[in-house]
């Protein structure tokens, strides 16, 4: 029995090491989150905190454009070509070039919003500072480190950056009028981390930046388009609730929804970390029995975590906000149910359809989920059920649909 466990550990050594590094990173993020978010919520007040969240959500949408699905395809390509320096340098170069180009386009679009819409026009510094996170997305080669399965670089850089950013927030954010400085300090930290990552890629690992013809970049962008559509479809329904709630109900309600959503995001962290650690190996070996075994274990674990958070919801909200807000507690209990289908869905989408290169099916799953989300939101608008609890239910419903659609495609392709 002991020998069998030892063999399992040896066979999965790289996965376990990467999972450990990412686990350390997420534990650090958890500690910072527990300390920082309640502080900002109380110092800035619901309205300004909600405004910051709204601006960050807008920047997040631009980050989706900038990322262009390379978090998946570039990781896979680097993983497959990790020992070929010329090919590796080519991948790094075109990914960075395309992402920087999309950042420039995104900045122009944000400027148009600032010139035309009142909420943006009233807080230009807040929205521009929020775009620092978008620039970091363009430059930080997370996909490279995941592809070569060296998560220690991501861990060390991010821990240093996040501790430094959090320290500046505690030092300089002292009153409600300081709200616009929040994305400045957070974005500056991640940008420095991105530059450190690039230094490792080009100097330490001796990769080269290769100037590619425009036609080649267009070809690569076209090739990655299905994954981009998949990513943006899923991210729209995941993050749109805060935009819609902010537009229809107000930034105070955005603040309430954000607290519930952040707590749920913490519960999802172990599963996303595991997914990131497994992705390179699954991409290379494509072992269906291995995936099935992990899927069952992790799915059962997600049910346990969801049940615990439902029980502990009042205490968690009180710790985050300083008081028990029934609206946030109810939204949290609803949203946490989404952890179960999200976890199962991860193993049928990102860890099956993508590694087995069924990009069209992956894209169909995400686009259909966006259509389902749009229909659910339309139903809420027609019935005037504008509350954070009802919007939380839309996320649960969509994630259940994603699992069903992804399973259908996986079964059709005989990869489950």
Helices and strands as residue ranges (DSSP letters): H 2-11, H 13-67, H 70-80, H 85-116, H 118-122, H 124-139, H 142-147, H 151-172, G 176-178, H 181-199, I 200-204, H 214-248, H 251-285, H 288-321, H 326-335, H 338-348, I 349-353, H 359-383, H 388-412
